[in-house]
């Protein structure tokens, strides 16, 4: 009997977290958005850019964590650029 409300609560929290997660368009996200976003937002951007650059000869060889470091440096140098443009 106690398990039913607990499971209901768990499913509700899972559903709400899924609904609140915004999708990131790696072609349009800017360095300003990246630099001002929360830690989770930055991770979402890194993940989206990572997925989008798997076929890129230069960026496709990087691991996701290394791509994050590269985005940090590129956006620091080009704060007004789109993330994908700052990387090239």
N, CA, C and O atoms as CSV, one atom per row, in Angstrom:
chain,resi,resn,atom,element,x,y,z
A,1,UNK,N,N,0.812,-1.187,0.000
A,1,UNK,CA,C,0.000,0.000,0.000
A,1,UNK,C,C,0.857,1.253,0.000
A,1,UNK,O,O,0.536,2.226,-0.682
A,2,UNK,N,N,1.941,1.237,0.757
A,2,UNK,CA,C,2.828,2.386,0.822
A,2,UNK,C,C,3.620,2.527,-0.479
A,2,UNK,O,O,4.011,3.630,-0.863
A,3,UNK,N,N,3.846,1.416,-1.139
A,3,UNK,CA,C,4.630,1.452,-2.367
A,3,UNK,C,C,3.917,2.191,-3.492
A,3,UNK,O,O,4.574,2.836,-4.309
A,4,UNK,N,N,2.616,2.116,-3.554
A,4,UNK,CA,C,1.873,2.748,-4.646
A,4,UNK,C,C,2.067,4.259,-4.668
A,4,UNK,O,O,2.377,4.790,-5.734
A,5,UNK,N,N,1.905,4.989,-3.562
A,5,UNK,CA,C,2.161,6.434,-3.610
A,5,UNK,C,C,3.627,6.754,-3.904
A,5,UNK,O,O,3.925,7.721,-4.605
A,6,UNK,N,N,4.533,5.947,-3.373
A,6,UNK,CA,C,5.951,6.196,-3.628
A,6,UNK,C,C,6.277,6.003,-5.102
A,6,UNK,O,O,6.999,6.811,-5.686
A,7,UNK,N,N,5.758,4.950,-5.705
A,7,UNK,CA,C,5.981,4.731,-7.132
A,7,UNK,C,C,5.317,5.809,-7.977
A,7,UNK,O,O,5.882,6.263,-8.972
A,8,UNK,N,N,4.136,6.209,-7.584
A,8,UNK,CA,C,3.442,7.283,-8.305
A,8,UNK,C,C,4.257,8.564,-8.262
A,8,UNK,O,O,4.385,9.259,-9.270
A,9,UNK,N,N,4.801,8.873,-7.106
A,9,UNK,CA,C,5.628,10.068,-6.962
A,9,UNK,C,C,6.878,9.970,-7.829
A,9,UNK,O,O,7.262,10.945,-8.476
A,10,UNK,N,N,7.509,8.811,-7.846
A,10,UNK,CA,C,8.716,8.614,-8.650
A,10,UNK,C,C,8.420,8.799,-10.138
A,10,UNK,O,O,9.185,9.453,-10.846
A,11,UNK,N,N,7.325,8.231,-10.610
A,11,UNK,CA,C,6.969,8.381,-12.023
A,11,UNK,C,C,6.612,9.827,-12.349
A,11,UNK,O,O,6.944,10.312,-13.431
A,12,UNK,N,N,5.949,10.513,-11.444
A,12,UNK,CA,C,5.602,11.918,-11.652
A,12,UNK,C,C,6.859,12.768,-11.765
A,12,UNK,O,O,6.948,13.621,-12.648
A,13,UNK,N,N,7.832,12.549,-10.887
A,13,UNK,CA,C,9.082,13.315,-10.929
A,13,UNK,C,C,9.852,13.031,-12.210
A,13,UNK,O,O,10.437,13.939,-12.801
A,14,UNK,N,N,9.852,11.790,-12.636
A,14,UNK,CA,C,10.524,11.432,-13.877
A,14,UNK,C,C,9.858,12.118,-15.061
A,14,UNK,O,O,10.545,12.633,-15.943
A,15,UNK,N,N,8.542,12.132,-15.092
A,15,UNK,CA,C,7.806,12.771,-16.180
A,15,UNK,C,C,8.052,14.276,-16.194
A,15,UNK,O,O,8.224,14.863,-17.263
A,16,UNK,N,N,8.070,14.898,-15.038
A,16,UNK,CA,C,8.305,16.340,-14.977
A,16,UNK,C,C,9.718,16.706,-15.401
A,16,UNK,O,O,9.920,17.719,-16.070
A,17,UNK,N,N,10.690,15.901,-15.022
A,17,UNK,CA,C,12.057,16.206,-15.426
A,17,UNK,C,C,12.223,16.031,-16.932
A,17,UNK,O,O,12.993,16.765,-17.552
A,18,UNK,N,N,11.528,15.089,-17.523
A,18,UNK,CA,C,11.584,14.892,-18.965
A,18,UNK,C,C,10.927,16.058,-19.696
A,18,UNK,O,O,11.429,16.511,-20.724
A,19,UNK,N,N,9.828,16.531,-19.178
A,19,UNK,CA,C,9.147,17.664,-19.810
A,19,UNK,C,C,9.938,18.948,-19.696
A,19,UNK,O,O,9.882,19.778,-20.603
A,20,UNK,N,N,10.670,19.139,-18.617
A,20,UNK,CA,C,11.390,20.386,-18.411
A,20,UNK,C,C,12.708,20.435,-19.176
A,20,UNK,O,O,13.276,21.514,-19.343
A,21,UNK,N,N,13.199,19.308,-19.638
A,21,UNK,CA,C,14.449,19.281,-20.376
A,21,UNK,C,C,14.237,19.863,-21.775
A,21,UNK,O,O,13.454,19.345,-22.570
A,22,UNK,N,N,14.940,20.928,-22.045
A,22,UNK,CA,C,14.818,21.578,-23.343
A,22,UNK,C,C,15.766,20.908,-24.335
A,22,UNK,O,O,16.865,20.484,-23.978
A,23,UNK,N,N,15.328,20.823,-25.560
A,23,UNK,CA,C,16.197,20.279,-26.580
A,23,UNK,C,C,17.119,21.386,-27.072
A,23,UNK,O,O,16.727,22.552,-27.123
A,24,UNK,N,N,18.307,21.030,-27.422
A,24,UNK,CA,C,19.316,21.980,-27.859
A,24,UNK,C,C,19.549,21.782,-29.347
A,24,UNK,O,O,19.769,20.662,-29.808
A,25,UNK,N,N,19.500,22.874,-30.091
A,25,UNK,CA,C,19.824,22.823,-31.513
A,25,UNK,C,C,21.289,23.227,-31.663
A,25,UNK,O,O,21.610,24.408,-31.526
A,26,UNK,N,N,22.175,22.288,-31.940
A,26,UNK,CA,C,23.599,22.614,-32.001
A,26,UNK,C,C,23.951,23.586,-33.117
A,26,UNK,O,O,25.013,24.207,-33.076
A,27,UNK,N,N,23.092,23.731,-34.104
A,27,UNK,CA,C,23.369,24.654,-35.204
A,27,UNK,C,C,23.092,26.104,-34.837
A,27,UNK,O,O,23.604,27.013,-35.490
A,28,UNK,N,N,22.290,26.333,-33.803
A,28,UNK,CA,C,21.908,27.711,-33.485
A,28,UNK,C,C,22.311,28.181,-32.097
A,28,UNK,O,O,22.225,29.376,-31.815
A,29,UNK,N,N,22.746,27.287,-31.223
A,29,UNK,CA,C,23.090,27.703,-29.856
A,29,UNK,C,C,24.332,28.596,-29.889
A,29,UNK,O,O,25.296,28.313,-30.601
A,30,UNK,N,N,24.292,29.670,-29.111
A,30,UNK,CA,C,25.383,30.644,-29.119
A,30,UNK,C,C,26.301,30.473,-27.913
A,30,UNK,O,O,25.945,29.829,-26.926
A,31,UNK,N,N,27.472,31.056,-28.015
A,31,UNK,CA,C,28.413,31.021,-26.896
A,31,UNK,C,C,27.864,31.801,-25.710
A,31,UNK,O,O,28.118,31.437,-24.561
A,32,UNK,N,N,27.112,32.871,-25.972
A,32,UNK,CA,C,26.498,33.614,-24.871
A,32,UNK,C,C,25.536,32.720,-24.105
A,32,UNK,O,O,25.520,32.733,-22.874
A,33,UNK,N,N,24.730,31.938,-24.830
A,33,UNK,CA,C,23.821,30.993,-24.177
A,33,UNK,C,C,24.610,29.951,-23.396
A,33,UNK,O,O,24.263,29.625,-22.261
A,34,UNK,N,N,25.663,29.434,-24.001
A,34,UNK,CA,C,26.488,28.415,-23.350
A,34,UNK,C,C,27.112,28.963,-22.072
A,34,UNK,O,O,27.042,28.332,-21.017
A,35,UNK,N,N,27.723,30.144,-22.174
A,35,UNK,CA,C,28.421,30.720,-21.027
A,35,UNK,C,C,27.491,31.133,-19.894
A,35,UNK,O,O,27.909,31.147,-18.736
A,36,UNK,N,N,26.243,31.470,-20.197
A,36,UNK,CA,C,25.321,31.928,-19.157
A,36,UNK,C,C,24.398,30.820,-18.645
A,36,UNK,O,O,23.593,31.050,-17.742
A,37,UNK,N,N,24.511,29.632,-19.216
A,37,UNK,CA,C,23.609,28.541,-18.837
A,37,UNK,C,C,24.064,27.873,-17.538
A,37,UNK,O,O,25.195,28.063,-17.092
A,38,UNK,N,N,23.176,27.096,-16.949
A,38,UNK,CA,C,23.502,26.317,-15.758
A,38,UNK,C,C,24.466,25.196,-16.135
A,38,UNK,O,O,24.728,24.959,-17.314
A,39,UNK,N,N,24.984,24.518,-15.130
A,39,UNK,CA,C,25.887,23.402,-15.405
A,39,UNK,C,C,25.194,22.345,-16.256
A,39,UNK,O,O,25.774,21.834,-17.214
A,40,UNK,N,N,23.952,22.018,-15.905
A,40,UNK,CA,C,23.213,21.016,-16.678
A,40,UNK,C,C,22.953,21.514,-18.095
A,40,UNK,O,O,23.019,20.737,-19.047
A,41,UNK,N,N,22.659,22.798,-18.241
A,41,UNK,CA,C,22.452,23.367,-19.575
A,41,UNK,C,C,23.703,23.279,-20.428
A,41,UNK,O,O,23.640,22.975,-21.619
A,42,UNK,N,N,24.847,23.552,-19.797
A,42,UNK,CA,C,26.121,23.430,-20.527
A,42,UNK,C,C,26.362,21.986,-20.941
A,42,UNK,O,O,26.818,21.725,-22.055
A,43,UNK,N,N,26.061,21.052,-20.057
A,43,UNK,CA,C,26.226,19.637,-20.384
A,43,UNK,C,C,25.306,19.227,-21.535
A,43,UNK,O,O,25.699,18.440,-22.396
A,44,UNK,N,N,24.086,19.760,-21.548
A,44,UNK,CA,C,23.154,19.460,-22.637
A,44,UNK,C,C,23.679,19.995,-23.968
A,44,UNK,O,O,23.569,19.332,-24.999
A,45,UNK,N,N,24.253,21.202,-23.937
A,45,UNK,CA,C,24.822,21.793,-25.158
A,45,UNK,C,C,26.007,20.967,-25.629
A,45,UNK,O,O,26.113,20.657,-26.815
A,46,UNK,N,N,26.899,20.608,-24.715
A,46,UNK,CA,C,28.066,19.792,-25.076
A,46,UNK,C,C,27.613,18.472,-25.693
A,46,UNK,O,O,28.161,18.037,-26.706
A,47,UNK,N,N,26.628,17.844,-25.091
A,47,UNK,CA,C,26.125,16.566,-25.599
A,47,UNK,C,C,25.523,16.711,-26.994
A,47,UNK,O,O,25.750,15.868,-27.861
A,48,UNK,N,N,24.755,17.782,-27.210
A,48,UNK,CA,C,24.137,18.010,-28.523
A,48,UNK,C,C,25.198,18.288,-29.587
A,48,UNK,O,O,25.112,17.776,-30.702
A,49,UNK,N,N,26.191,19.096,-29.241
A,49,UNK,CA,C,27.267,19.399,-30.195
A,49,UNK,C,C,28.096,18.143,-30.447
A,49,UNK,O,O,28.514,17.887,-31.576
A,50,UNK,N,N,28.332,17.371,-29.409
A,50,UNK,CA,C,29.077,16.107,-29.557
A,50,UNK,C,C,28.378,15.192,-30.554
A,50,UNK,O,O,29.017,14.645,-31.453
A,51,UNK,N,N,27.079,15.024,-30.399
A,51,UNK,CA,C,26.317,14.167,-31.307
A,51,UNK,C,C,26.338,14.711,-32.734
A,51,UNK,O,O,26.407,13.943,-33.694
A,52,UNK,N,N,26.279,16.029,-32.871
A,52,UNK,CA,C,26.228,16.648,-34.195
A,52,UNK,C,C,27.569,16.630,-34.921
A,52,UNK,O,O,27.608,16.762,-36.144
A,53,UNK,N,N,28.664,16.468,-34.187
A,53,UNK,CA,C,29.981,16.547,-34.815
A,53,UNK,C,C,30.670,15.200,-34.966
A,53,UNK,O,O,31.874,15.158,-35.222
A,54,UNK,N,N,29.951,14.110,-34.817
A,54,UNK,CA,C,30.576,12.790,-34.941
A,54,UNK,C,C,31.182,12.579,-36.322
A,54,UNK,O,O,32.171,11.854,-36.438
A,55,UNK,N,N,30.639,13.172,-37.360
A,55,UNK,CA,C,31.171,12.982,-38.702
A,55,UNK,C,C,32.222,14.004,-39.098
A,55,UNK,O,O,32.789,13.911,-40.187
A,56,UNK,N,N,32.491,14.968,-38.245
A,56,UNK,CA,C,33.469,16.020,-38.531
A,56,UNK,C,C,34.887,15.457,-38.383
A,56,UNK,O,O,35.204,14.834,-37.370
A,57,UNK,N,N,35.739,15.675,-39.394
A,57,UNK,CA,C,37.082,15.100,-39.317
A,57,UNK,C,C,37.909,15.649,-38.153
A,57,UNK,O,O,38.726,14.921,-37.588
A,58,UNK,N,N,37.717,16.897,-37.792
A,58,UNK,CA,C,38.498,17.514,-36.714
A,58,UNK,C,C,37.882,17.224,-35.340
A,58,UNK,O,O,38.578,16.790,-34.422
A,59,UNK,N,N,36.592,17.464,-35.209
A,59,UNK,CA,C,35.930,17.365,-33.914
A,59,UNK,C,C,35.427,15.955,-33.599
A,59,UNK,O,O,35.214,15.615,-32.435
A,60,UNK,N,N,35.240,15.151,-34.619
A,60,UNK,CA,C,34.686,13.809,-34.429
A,60,UNK,C,C,35.581,12.869,-33.654
A,60,UNK,O,O,35.112,11.851,-33.143
A,61,UNK,N,N,36.853,13.187,-33.556
A,61,UNK,CA,C,37.784,12.316,-32.839
A,61,UNK,C,C,37.847,12.621,-31.345
A,61,UNK,O,O,38.408,11.840,-30.577
A,62,UNK,N,N,37.276,13.752,-30.928
A,62,UNK,CA,C,37.330,14.151,-29.518
A,62,UNK,C,C,36.321,13.382,-28.678
A,62,UNK,O,O,35.213,13.095,-29.131
A,63,UNK,N,N,36.712,13.051,-27.453
A,63,UNK,CA,C,35.760,12.500,-26.490
A,63,UNK,C,C,34.888,13.651,-26.007
A,63,UNK,O,O,35.267,14.815,-26.137
A,64,UNK,N,N,33.732,13.333,-25.456
A,64,UNK,CA,C,32.784,14.361,-25.042
A,64,UNK,C,C,33.390,15.320,-24.013
A,64,UNK,O,O,33.140,16.524,-24.079
A,65,UNK,N,N,34.165,14.818,-23.085
A,65,UNK,CA,C,34.772,15.688,-22.070
A,65,UNK,C,C,35.795,16.637,-22.690
A,65,UNK,O,O,35.875,17.803,-22.304
A,66,UNK,N,N,36.565,16.147,-23.636
A,66,UNK,CA,C,37.551,16.989,-24.320
A,66,UNK,C,C,36.847,18.023,-25.204
A,66,UNK,O,O,37.320,19.151,-25.339
A,67,UNK,N,N,35.734,17.641,-25.798
A,67,UNK,CA,C,34.959,18.596,-26.589
A,67,UNK,C,C,34.441,19.709,-25.693
A,67,UNK,O,O,34.404,20.866,-26.111
A,68,UNK,N,N,34.039,19.383,-24.469
A,68,UNK,CA,C,33.594,20.396,-23.518
A,68,UNK,C,C,34.686,21.410,-23.218
A,68,UNK,O,O,34.423,22.612,-23.161
A,69,UNK,N,N,35.910,20.931,-23.025
A,69,UNK,CA,C,37.045,21.825,-22.791
A,69,UNK,C,C,37.304,22.693,-24.026
A,69,UNK,O,O,37.620,23.876,-23.903
A,70,UNK,N,N,37.169,22.107,-25.199
A,70,UNK,CA,C,37.380,22.841,-26.444
A,70,UNK,C,C,36.309,23.914,-26.625
A,70,UNK,O,O,36.610,25.025,-27.062
A,71,UNK,N,N,35.065,23.586,-26.290
A,71,UNK,CA,C,33.980,24.581,-26.370
A,71,UNK,C,C,34.240,25.715,-25.391
A,71,UNK,O,O,34.038,26.882,-25.729
A,72,UNK,N,N,34.685,25.388,-24.180
A,72,UNK,CA,C,35.010,26.430,-23.195
A,72,UNK,C,C,36.013,27.423,-23.761
A,72,UNK,O,O,35.808,28.634,-23.676
A,73,UNK,N,N,37.089,26.918,-24.335
A,73,UNK,CA,C,38.143,27.776,-24.891
A,73,UNK,C,C,37.647,28.559,-26.102
A,73,UNK,O,O,37.926,29.750,-26.234
A,74,UNK,N,N,36.910,27.887,-26.986
A,74,UNK,CA,C,36.426,28.541,-28.201
A,74,UNK,C,C,35.429,29.648,-27.877
A,74,UNK,O,O,35.449,30.707,-28.503
A,75,UNK,N,N,34.564,29.408,-26.910
A,75,UNK,CA,C,33.564,30.413,-26.546
A,75,UNK,C,C,34.179,31.560,-25.752
A,75,UNK,O,O,33.670,32.681,-25.790
A,76,UNK,N,N,35.261,31.294,-25.040
A,76,UNK,CA,C,35.965,32.382,-24.352
A,76,UNK,C,C,36.610,33.316,-25.370
A,76,UNK,O,O,36.660,34.528,-25.161
A,77,UNK,N,N,37.100,32.757,-26.461
A,77,UNK,CA,C,37.739,33.559,-27.506
A,77,UNK,C,C,36.736,34.229,-28.438
A,77,UNK,O,O,37.034,35.275,-29.016
A,78,UNK,N,N,35.544,33.637,-28.593
A,78,UNK,CA,C,34.518,34.140,-29.522
A,78,UNK,C,C,33.155,34.200,-28.838
A,78,UNK,O,O,32.260,33.438,-29.205
A,79,UNK,N,N,32.972,35.081,-27.858
A,79,UNK,CA,C,31.730,35.062,-27.072
A,79,UNK,C,C,30.465,35.422,-27.841
A,79,UNK,O,O,29.364,35.121,-27.380
A,80,UNK,N,N,30.597,36.053,-28.992
A,80,UNK,CA,C,29.414,36.438,-29.767
A,80,UNK,C,C,29.069,35.466,-30.884
A,80,UNK,O,O,28.110,35.687,-31.623
A,81,UNK,N,N,29.838,34.398,-31.014
A,81,UNK,CA,C,29.645,33.445,-32.107
A,81,UNK,C,C,28.698,32.330,-31.699
A,81,UNK,O,O,28.423,32.133,-30.516
A,82,UNK,N,N,28.204,31.605,-32.691
A,82,UNK,CA,C,27.506,30.357,-32.426
A,82,UNK,C,C,28.565,29.347,-31.998
A,82,UNK,O,O,29.707,29.414,-32.452
A,83,UNK,N,N,28.197,28.427,-31.140
A,83,UNK,CA,C,29.165,27.456,-30.617
A,83,UNK,C,C,29.819,26.689,-31.764
A,83,UNK,O,O,31.040,26.536,-31.796
A,84,UNK,N,N,29.026,26.221,-32.682
A,84,UNK,CA,C,29.564,25.419,-33.789
A,84,UNK,C,C,30.531,26.227,-34.648
A,84,UNK,O,O,31.518,25.684,-35.143
A,85,UNK,N,N,30.255,27.531,-34.832
A,85,UNK,CA,C,31.161,28.389,-35.601
A,85,UNK,C,C,32.443,28.684,-34.823
A,85,UNK,O,O,33.523,28.751,-35.410
A,86,UNK,N,N,32.329,28.859,-33.518
A,86,UNK,CA,C,33.505,29.127,-32.686
A,86,UNK,C,C,34.474,27.954,-32.707
A,86,UNK,O,O,35.681,28.139,-32.549
A,87,UNK,N,N,33.953,26.757,-32.902
A,87,UNK,CA,C,34.801,25.560,-32.920
A,87,UNK,C,C,35.598,25.428,-34.216
A,87,UNK,O,O,36.623,24.746,-34.240
A,88,UNK,N,N,35.151,26.058,-35.273
A,88,UNK,CA,C,35.852,25.926,-36.562
A,88,UNK,C,C,36.643,27.125,-36.822
A,88,UNK,O,O,37.307,27.214,-37.854
